[in-house]
Amino acid sequence: MEKGFSLVPEEEKKEGEDQMRSYYFSAEMMKKVSFMAAPMVAVAISQYLLQVISMIMAGHLDELSLSAVAIAMSLTNVTGFSLLVGLAGALETLCGQAFGAEQFRKISTYTYGSMLFLLLLCFPISLLWVFMDKLLELFHQDPLISQLACRYSIWLIPALFGCAVLQSMTRYFQSQGLVLPLFLSSLGALCFHIPFCWLLVYKLRFGIAGAALSIGVSYWFNVGLLWIFMRYTSLYRETKNFQVKEIFLSMKQFIALAIPSAMMTCFEWWSFEIVILLSGLLPNSKLETSVISICLTMSSMHFVLVNAIGASASTYVSNELGAGNPKAARAAANSAIFFSVIDAIIVSVTLYCYRGKWGYIFSNVSEVAHYATQITPFLCLSIAVDSFLAVLSGIVRGAGWQHIGAYSNVGSYYLVGIPVGAILCFLVKFRAKGLWIGILIGSTLQSIVIGLVTFFTNWEKEAAKARDRVIEMNPQGNPVTESTVKEDGQVLLNDISENV
């Protein structure tokens, strides 16, 4: 076939093609995302293992203690820690975009505003934990287990306040790409936690109270290390001289993003707890609940790993949007999605290859391990979808689309996934397998929705909105772009319709 005649010189065409490729992918951005994601994996695992180690220590006391700690951890995560993690996600947008726009003073005001808001929220949550036994008795739990779970929850209150500060400080460093302080402090806290927990539980005979208290002490130890790192950063020296009223003024903008951010995180977190409760209604509830719990544990362990890629995506997307670089922001998003594809293939294929063996890691009962083998194909698909979802959620936080994530979460899990899972479980008699298929459908639907939003986004408009969010303030420091948050959803829908 004959080549068509073109008025555009070959060199210009090549340059344009290179620019178009850099718009979607960038070797430099892929390097940045991977270099940040690797240490963030260690940070996430170190923080995740604190509660796991305490549970292991308590589990070696007796079976009753293990049951009480497991129930207490589930409820405290749902009623407390998930809220703090979700609310702090707003800082990934605000601090990240402020750093990209070189509005360094606002990074400190956003961070301290977040700390204040989260610490105030800890007081009503603590009150709920004090009466945890009454709450458990309403659900007809064993009275003795309820009392022990309540005791564990009360001693876990210092960890709740520590988590409020730790989550804010983690986002402070993450938004600037400072992962080395996070890596060192998290690893240091983990190394401190193991012997300290053992000392409290066994040597000082604090029992499960010691297991809970050690988490709080380790959280505050981590906070102390991060505070030392913070005091010696050049950014802290530039931003330490701000007025206290600026913190309160920044909280309005923080809360506007924090509430949908918490909804996005909590609704997904709570959906898995609902699945566990539904599995307890099945005839052989002990077997069904055990298998669902094992699958959730495996899925959670993987999510901790891939969420590090999402954190890296959130950082670079927010930084580049704040700096007014839409092409780099899109390249960061696409680079993170590329790594999620690699993760999905490696992890899901590996797990499927060992489908007949991995169940014995969690249980010596052959019936439980065999049942886990039957659910493994669906678990592998779920892990593959979670790889995309974790990264897409990071992009959502970086761009400030938390409200879209929250709405899609409610629709995907509570209007589709959980109802379908319940029908497959109880009516079609798929039992635990049906519940897991429901979760898979919900996460797949959410990934599709957020993926379409990301694909059809007008990144130039998002960069302009990010700059407005950070820079356009009136003389008193009040945000004048509240409409930006409210109109994000409509603007994105318009962008999608235009591109289609």
C-alpha positions in Angstrom: 0.0 0.0 0.0 1.2 3.5 -0.9 2.0 5.9 2.0 -0.2 8.9 2.1 1.3 12.3 1.6 1.7 14.4 4.7 2.6 18.1 5.2 4.0 17.3 8.7 7.8 16.6 8.7 8.9 13.2 9.9 10.8 14.7 12.8 7.8 16.6 14.1 5.6 13.5 13.7 8.1 11.5 15.7 8.3 14.2 18.3 4.5 14.2 18.5 4.4 10.5 18.9 6.9 10.6 21.7 4.9 13.2 23.5 1.8 11.1 23.1 3.6 8.1 24.6 4.9 10.2 27.5 1.3 11.3 28.1 0.3 7.8 28.8 3.6 6.2 30.1 6.9 7.6 31.3 10.0 5.5 32.1 11.0 8.1 34.7 7.5 8.0 36.3 7.5 4.2 36.4 10.8 4.4 38.1 9.5 6.9 40.7 6.4 4.9 41.4 8.3 1.6 41.8 11.0 3.2 44.0 8.4 4.6 46.4 6.1 1.5 46.4 8.9 -0.9 47.5 9.6 0.7 50.9 5.9 1.5 51.4 5.3 -2.3 51.3 7.6 -2.6 54.3 5.9 0.3 56.0 2.4 -1.2 55.5 3.5 -4.7 56.6 5.2 -3.4 59.7 2.1 -1.5 60.8 -0.1 -4.4 59.9 1.9 -6.9 61.9 1.6 -5.0 65.2 -2.0 -6.2 65.8 -1.2 -9.6 64.3 1.7 -10.2 66.7 -0.4 -9.2 69.7 -3.1 -11.6 68.5 -0.6 -14.4 68.2 0.8 -13.7 71.7 -2.7 -13.7 73.2 -3.6 -16.9 71.2 -0.8 -18.8 73.0 -2.4 -18.1 76.4 -5.6 -20.1 75.8 -8.4 -20.6 73.3 -10.7 -18.3 75.1 -8.2 -15.4 74.9 -7.8 -16.0 71.2 -11.5 -15.9 70.6 -11.9 -12.8 72.7 -9.1 -10.9 71.0 -10.3 -12.0 67.5 -13.8 -10.6 68.2 -12.4 -7.4 69.8 -10.0 -6.8 66.9 -12.9 -7.1 64.5 -15.1 -4.7 66.3 -12.4 -2.2 67.1 -11.3 -2.2 63.5 -14.9 -1.6 62.3 -15.8 1.1 64.9 -12.5 2.8 65.3 -9.4 2.2 63.2 -11.2 2.0 59.8 -12.7 5.5 60.5 -9.3 7.0 61.3 -7.6 5.4 58.3 -10.4 6.6 56.0 -10.6 10.1 57.3 -6.8 10.5 57.1 -7.1 9.7 53.4 -8.2 13.3 52.8 -4.6 14.3 53.5 -3.4 12.4 50.5 -5.3 14.8 48.4 -4.7 18.1 50.3 -1.1 17.6 51.4 -0.1 16.0 48.1 -1.5 18.7 46.0 -0.2 21.4 48.3 3.3 20.0 48.0 3.0 19.9 44.2 1.9 23.5 44.2 4.7 24.4 46.6 2.3 25.7 49.2 4.4 24.2 51.9 2.8 26.0 54.8 -0.5 24.4 54.1 0.9 20.9 54.5 1.5 21.6 58.2 -1.8 23.2 58.8 -3.7 20.4 57.0 -1.7 17.8 59.0 -2.3 19.4 62.4 -5.9 20.0 61.6 -6.3 16.3 60.8 -4.6 15.4 64.1 -7.0 17.6 66.0 -10.1 16.3 64.3 -9.1 12.7 64.6 -8.1 13.0 68.3 -11.5 14.6 69.1 -13.2 11.8 67.3 -11.4 9.2 69.5 -13.3 10.3 72.6 -16.8 9.1 71.5 -15.2 5.9 70.0 -13.4 5.2 73.3 -16.7 5.5 75.1 -18.2 2.9 72.8 -15.3 0.6 73.5 -15.8 0.9 77.2 -19.2 -0.7 76.8 -18.2 -3.2 74.2 -19.4 -6.1 76.4 -23.0 -4.7 76.3 -22.8 -4.4 72.5 -21.6 -8.0 72.1 -24.3 -9.3 74.4 -26.9 -7.7 72.1 -25.6 -10.0 69.4 -25.9 -13.0 71.8 -22.2 -13.6 72.2 -20.9 -15.7 75.0 -20.8 -13.5 78.2 -17.3 -14.6 79.2 -15.9 -13.9 75.7 -17.7 -10.6 75.7 -16.1 -9.5 79.0 -12.6 -10.4 77.9 -13.2 -8.7 74.5 -14.3 -5.6 76.4 -11.2 -5.7 78.6 -9.0 -6.0 75.5 -10.8 -3.0 73.8 -10.4 -0.8 76.9 -6.7 -1.4 77.0 -6.6 -0.7 73.3 -7.8 2.9 73.7 -4.2 4.3 73.9 -3.6 2.7 70.5 -6.7 4.5 69.1 -5.3 7.9 70.0 -1.9 6.9 68.8 -3.3 5.7 65.5 -5.0 9.1 65.0 -1.7 10.9 65.2 0.2 8.2 63.3 -2.1 8.1 60.3 -1.8 11.9 60.0 2.0 11.9 60.2 2.2 9.0 57.8 0.3 11.0 55.2 2.5 14.1 56.0 5.6 12.2 54.9 4.0 10.2 52.2 2.6 13.3 50.4 6.2 14.5 50.1 7.6 11.2 48.9 9.7 10.9 52.1 9.4 7.1 52.6 12.8 6.5 54.3 11.5 8.1 57.7 8.4 6.0 57.4 10.4 2.8 56.7 12.8 3.3 59.6 10.2 4.3 62.1 7.8 1.5 61.2 10.5 -1.1 61.2 11.8 0.3 64.5 8.3 0.2 66.1 7.9 -3.5 64.9 11.3 -4.4 66.4 10.3 -2.7 69.7 6.8 -4.3 69.7 7.8 -7.9 69.6 9.9 -8.1 72.8 7.7 -5.5 74.6 4.5 -7.4 73.9 6.2 -10.7 75.0 7.3 -8.9 78.2 3.8 -7.6 79.1 1.9 -10.7 78.2 4.1 -13.5 79.6 6.7 -12.0 82.0 4.6 -9.3 83.7 1.5 -11.5 83.3 -0.8 -8.8 81.9 -2.4 -11.3 79.6 -4.6 -10.0 76.8 -4.5 -6.5 78.5 -0.7 -6.5 77.9 -1.2 -7.6 74.2 -3.5 -4.6 73.7 -1.4 -2.1 75.6 1.7 -3.0 73.7 0.0 -1.9 70.5 -0.7 1.5 71.9 2.9 1.9 73.2 4.3 0.8 69.9 2.1 3.3 68.0 3.3 6.1 70.2 6.9 4.9 69.8 6.4 5.1 66.0 4.9 8.6 66.4 7.9 9.7 68.5 10.4 8.5 65.9 8.4 10.3 63.1 8.3 13.5 65.2 12.1 13.4 65.4 12.4 13.0 61.7 9.8 15.8 61.1 11.7 18.3 63.3 14.8 17.9 61.2 13.3 18.2 57.7 13.8 21.4 55.8 10.0 21.7 55.2 9.3 21.7 58.9 11.7 24.6 59.4 10.0 26.5 56.6 6.4 25.9 57.9 6.7 25.8 61.7 5.8 29.5 62.0 2.0 29.4 61.3 -0.9 30.7 63.3 -3.1 28.4 65.3 -6.2 29.8 63.7 -5.0 28.5 60.3 -5.4 25.0 61.6 -9.1 25.5 62.4 -9.7 27.3 59.1 -8.1 24.4 57.2 -10.4 21.9 58.9 -13.4 22.9 56.8 -11.6 21.9 53.7 -10.2 18.7 55.4 -13.7 17.6 56.6 -15.2 18.2 53.1 -12.9 15.5 51.7 -12.5 13.4 54.9 -16.1 12.4 55.2 -16.4 10.8 51.7 -12.9 9.4 52.1 -14.0 7.6 55.3 -17.1 6.4 53.5 -15.0 5.0 50.7 -12.8 3.1 53.1 -15.3 2.1 55.8 -18.0 0.8 53.5 -15.6 -1.6 51.8 -14.1 -2.6 55.1 -17.5 -3.2 56.7 -18.8 -5.3 53.8 -16.3 -8.0 54.6 -17.4 -8.0 58.2 -21.0 -8.4 57.0 -20.0 -11.4 55.0 -18.4 -13.0 58.1 -21.7 -12.4 60.0 -23.7 -14.0 57.2 -21.5 -17.0 57.1 -22.3 -17.5 60.8 -26.0 -18.1 59.8 -25.2 -21.2 57.8 -25.9 -24.7 59.1 -22.2 -25.7 59.6 -21.3 -22.2 60.8 -18.0 -23.2 62.3 -16.7 -24.6 59.0 -18.2 -21.8 56.8 -16.9 -19.0 59.1 -13.4 -20.5 59.3 -13.1 -20.8 55.5 -14.4 -17.2 54.9 -12.0 -15.9 57.7 -9.1 -17.7 56.1 -9.9 -16.3 52.6 -10.3 -12.8 54.1 -7.0 -13.1 55.9 -5.2 -14.1 52.7 -7.0 -11.3 50.7 -6.1 -8.7 53.4 -2.4 -9.7 53.4 -2.3 -9.2 49.7 -4.2 -5.9 49.9 -1.6 -4.6 52.4 1.1 -5.3 49.7 -0.7 -3.8 46.7 -2.0 -0.8 48.7 1.6 0.4 48.8 1.4 0.8 45.0 -1.8 2.7 45.5 -0.1 5.0 48.1 2.7 5.7 45.5 0.1 6.4 42.9 -1.8 8.7 45.2 1.4 10.7 46.0 2.6 11.3 42.5 -0.9 11.9 41.1 -1.6 14.5 43.8 1.9 16.1 43.5 1.7 16.4 39.7 -1.9 17.8 39.7 -0.9 20.3 42.3 2.1 21.3 40.2 -0.1 21.7 37.2 1.4 18.8 35.2 -1.6 16.8 33.9 0.5 14.7 31.6 2.8 13.6 34.4 -0.3 12.9 36.6 -1.8 10.6 34.0 1.6 8.9 33.5 1.8 8.3 37.2 -1.7 6.8 37.2 -1.0 4.5 34.2 2.4 3.4 35.6 0.7 2.3 38.9 -2.0 0.5 37.0 0.8 -1.3 35.0 2.4 -2.5 38.2 -1.0 -3.7 39.5 -1.3 -5.9 36.4 2.0 -7.5 37.1 1.0 -8.0 40.8 -2.4 -9.5 39.8 -0.8 -12.0 37.5 2.0 -13.1 39.8 0.0 -13.4 43.0 -3.1 -15.0 41.6 -1.3 -17.5 39.5 1.0 -18.5 42.4 -1.9 -19.0 44.7 -3.8 -21.1 42.2 -0.7 -23.3 41.7 -0.7 -24.0 45.4 -4.5 -24.2 45.8 -4.3 -27.6 47.4 -1.7 -26.6 50.0 -2.1 -23.0 51.1 -5.2 -23.8 53.3 -3.0 -25.9 55.7 -1.0 -22.7 56.6 -4.1 -21.6 58.6 -5.6 -24.8 59.7 -4.6 -28.4 60.2 -8.2 -29.6 59.8 -8.4 -31.3 56.3 -12.0 -30.4 55.9 -11.3 -26.7 56.2 -8.2 -26.9 53.9 -10.2 -28.8 51.3 -13.1 -26.3 51.4 -10.6 -23.5 51.0 -9.2 -25.3 47.9 -12.7 -25.2 46.3 -13.0 -21.4 46.9 -9.4 -20.7 45.7 -10.4 -20.0 42.0 -12.7 -17.3 43.1 -10.2 -16.0 45.6 -7.6 -15.8 42.9 -10.0 -13.7 40.8 -10.7 -11.6 43.8 -7.1 -10.9 44.4 -6.5 -10.0 40.8 -9.4 -7.5 41.0 -8.1 -6.1 44.3 -4.8 -5.4 42.7 -6.6 -3.0 40.3 -8.9 -1.7 43.0 -6.2 -0.8 45.5 -4.3 1.2 42.8 -7.4 2.9 41.5 -8.4 3.9 45.0 -5.0 5.5 45.4 -5.6 7.5 42.2 -9.0 8.5 43.6 -7.4 9.8 46.8 -4.6 11.6 44.9 -7.1 13.3 42.5 -9.7 14.2 45.2 -12.5 12.0 43.9 -13.3 10.4 47.3 -17.0 11.1 46.9 -17.1 9.2 43.6 -15.3 6.3 45.4 -17.8 6.4 48.2 -20.9 6.3 45.9 -19.5 3.6 43.8 -18.6 1.6 46.9 -22.2 1.8 48.2 -23.7 0.8 44.9 -21.1 -2.0 44.2 -21.1 -3.8 47.5 -24.4 -2.9 49.2 -26.8 -2.7 46.3 -25.2 -5.5 44.2 -22.4 -7.6 45.7 -23.7 -8.4 49.2 -27.4 -9.1 48.0 -26.2 -11.3 45.2 -23.8 -13.1 47.6 -26.7 -13.7 50.0 -28.9 -15.1 47.3 -26.2 -17.4 46.0 -25.4 -18.5 49.6 -28.8 -19.2 51.0 -31.2 -19.7 48.0 -28.8 -21.3 45.5 -27.1 -23.2 48.3 -23.6 -22.2 47.3 -22.8 -21.5 51.0 -19.5 -19.7 51.7 -18.6 -19.9 48.0 -21.7 -17.8 47.1 -20.8 -15.1 49.7 -17.3 -14.9 48.2 -18.7 -14.7 44.6 -20.8 -11.7 45.8 -17.8 -9.9 47.2 -16.0 -10.6 43.9 -18.9 -9.1 41.9 -18.9 -6.1 44.1 -15.2 -5.4 43.9 -15.3 -6.0 40.1 -18.1 -3.6 39.6 -16.4 -0.9 41.7 -13.1 -1.4 39.8 -15.0 -0.9 36.5 -16.7 2.3 37.7 -13.5 3.9 39.0 -11.5 2.6 36.0 -13.9 4.3 33.6 -13.8 7.5 35.5 -10.0 7.4 35.4 -9.8 6.5 31.7 -12.2 9.3 30.6 -10.9 12.0 32.9 -9.8 15.3 31.5 -6.5 15.7 33.4 -6.1 19.3 32.3 -9.3 20.2 34.1 -8.3 18.1 37.2 -4.9 20.0 37.4 -6.7 23.3 37.2 -9.1 22.2 40.0 -6.2 21.0 42.1 -4.4 24.3 41.8 -7.7 26.1 42.7 -8.2 23.9 45.7 -4.7 24.7 47.1 -4.1 28.3 46.0 -7.4 30.2 45.8 -7.9 31.4 49.4 -9.3 34.7 50.7 -7.2 37.0 52.9 -8.5 35.3 56.1 -7.5 31.9 54.8 -10.9 30.6 54.2 -11.3 28.4 51.1 -13.4 30.0 48.4 -13.5 26.9 46.3 -16.0 24.9 48.2 -17.9 24.5 45.0 -14.9 22.6 43.6 -15.6 19.7 45.9 -19.3 19.7 45.2 -19.0 20.0 41.5 -16.3 17.4 41.0 -18.8 14.6 40.3 -20.7 16.5 37.7 -17.6 17.8 36.0 -16.2 14.2 35.7 -19.5 13.0 34.3 -19.4 15.8 31.7 -15.8 14.8 30.8 -16.9 11.2 30.3 -19.8 12.1 28.1 -17.5 14.5 26.0 -14.9 11.8 25.5 -17.4 9.2 24.6 
